[in-house]
């Protein structure tokens, strides 16, 4: 209901296709949340078929080779929405974003979070005080299971980011 949470107190979080969802929401309506965590997300929907296992997901997402599918993909592609916000003028204000990428990820290629990070930084421009855009990048790990110590480290970093950006921890 109304009054349960302010924009600044809301952190969206998702991984893989869920990472695509939270990035699409945040780039379409940056006014709705204060922070986003996107773990191993899809982000560049014009080229997803050429990265990782993307060619296997055309039944779900469509294909850039079809003009109607391409138009639909571009209507929500977070990477392209962030690029639209980049330019010479004042930066577009997106929420704080923590992207995670894994060098050995064969499902959602690590290029997605790297490119998304670059696009969000370009959109922010040199605006002082712009919410941070962070990339947590791991080598020698893939999309799924990992050593317990790595899983704990990833969860701790994500929770610390969310707590800090939503005001649950001292600034």
Secondary structure, DSSP 4 states (H G I P E B T S, - for coil): -TTS--GGG-EEEEETHHHHHHHHHHHH-TTS-SEEEEES----TTTGGGSTTGGGGHHHH--TTSHHHHHHHHHH-HHHHHHHT-SSSSPP-PPEEEEEEETT-SSS-THHHHHHHHHHHHHHTT-TTPPPEEEEEESS--SS---HHHHHHHHHHHHHHHHHHHTSS--
